[in-house]
Each structure stands twice: as structure tokens, then as C-alpha cells.
Amino acid sequence: MDYEKIYQDFYSKYYDKAEFLIKQFLIKRQSQNRIASNTINEVTRYLNDYSVNKCFISKNESLKELYRIFDNRYRVYETNQVHEIFSNEIKTDFDTLDLSEFSKNYNYTLFIKEVALLEVLKEISRLVSNNFRLLERIYKKNEFDEFEIREHKNLDLEDYPIYKKLFLESYPKNETSFIENENIITPKTKTVDLKTVSKPTFNRNHWNENCFNLFHYLVANYEKNGKIKFINIFYFLKNDVDKNKYAFGFTIDLYKDFIQLNFDVQLTKFGKAEYEYTDKVIPILNGFEQDFRKTV
């Protein structure tokens, strides 16, 4: 059986539907004169709540463990990761489950279907956060004809065609400098001397205390090429830690302002190489998180 086709068909269907429903929701809220940032945050909260409360996998430990195996697909297989992981490791373990404890007629295809849904919710939630400034511009200018929640590979947000178009409409005097010299708008990130940085005040609106302390542990210990990788730390706390232990409430824009204010670093690029992040960054940060737990 072609498990990758089953998965991709469900994924595409759910992605298109979710994108359409979010667009309709934003249009409705915009017509009600609701604030853009609050509305976009509503979308993020709904996606996260749906993943936790509506998806059957999230309510069953055995299925959650199978989903974790799916998350490791890029660490196990060089190519055809989706098909291989569904054909081998996950299928073997699924066949040992007692399906009588699940809903009526539950089967492997339904499991794959829900994995696809969870992956769509996770990906769209990530892009809504990453593309917050773009969505805010589309919302405020009522430019929904060009609305999308898609990633343009190898492009930073500022290089998305729709972002440039909306930026130039808002700031026409900056057109030449924006196109010819993007450093005017996106200066390079600086190296931080931690000895000169005081620890910011804990704010429960941004995270719980465990996450606050883990963040500062990572800042003190994790670096890449001699620099603190605040962006990798953001993605790690946003998507890859145990949410029961580490509550993280930053949007990208709030996080950028927080880093600028407290560390005097201007973050301009939030894209990441997915394979490198999955294969290299997450294991390193997981190791630091384990070390952190030993200190508390």
C-alpha cells in the first residue's frame, strides 16, 4: 500500500480547507473592526487547542507514541521517509494495539489521516507565527485576494513577493533602498556579551517559570558559530518542548521585541533549514534541556 500517497492526499485536503477557513475567519473579524494582532492570536490558540482537544491521537498514549515515531522519520530514513516509517516501525507497533479500546472501526488509514491533520495544524500554526507581520499587513490593508499561508522555500519573510508589494504600498519612499540595499532594513545580528546582560524580569504572560528559566539556561550555554542562536531557541520552545512543563506564549513579533530590548540584538530572519534543524539542532537543544532538568 502506498502510505505516502494516503498521507499526502489527506494532508493536501486538510491544508487547503484550514487555509480557506482561516481566511474566512480573518475576513469576518476584519469586517467587525477587530484588532489584527488579537485576531491572529485567536487563530493560533484555536489551532493549538484543536490539536489537544479534538484529535484522538492526543488523547491516547499508545497513539501519541506512534506519532512520536513519525516525528523521527528524518532521523531514520534517508529518502521516502513518510512511506518507510508508516510501512515499517509505525505499522509494526500499530498492529500490536488492541483496537477495541478505540472508537468503532478505527484502523490504520484513520490513524494516518489524523497524523496528516496534526501535521497540518502544526505547520499552519508555525507559519501563522512566523508570518505574523505579513498576515497583519494583509489584514489591515484588506488584501485578502492574495492571502495564503504557505512557505516560500529559501526566502525570508521580507523577500516574499506579497510582503514586498504591501511594504512598498505602505512606504513608497523606501522603494529604492528596500530593493537595492536590504541591509538598510535588515541589519545583521550582533554577538552578545552575556556578562553585560542582566536577566529580564519574569512575565507570566510570556511563559511559565520553568520555561523562563530554561530560556536563560539555553542563552547561557547554547551557541552556534560563536553566536547565541535566539531563533533556534524560539522554535525549540515554541514547538519541541513538553508543553506541560514549559508554557511559551511569545509570538514572533513579541519575541523579536523582547530580544531587542533585553539583549540588544535585532532578529531579522526567522526561516530555518528543516532537515538541519530536525537532525542537528533539536538533539543539541534536547541535551541542554536534559542538563537543565538536573539543575532544578
Order of alpha helices (4+ residues) and beta strands (2+ residues): alpha-alpha-alpha-alpha-alpha-alpha-alpha-alpha-alpha-alpha-alpha-alpha-alpha-alpha
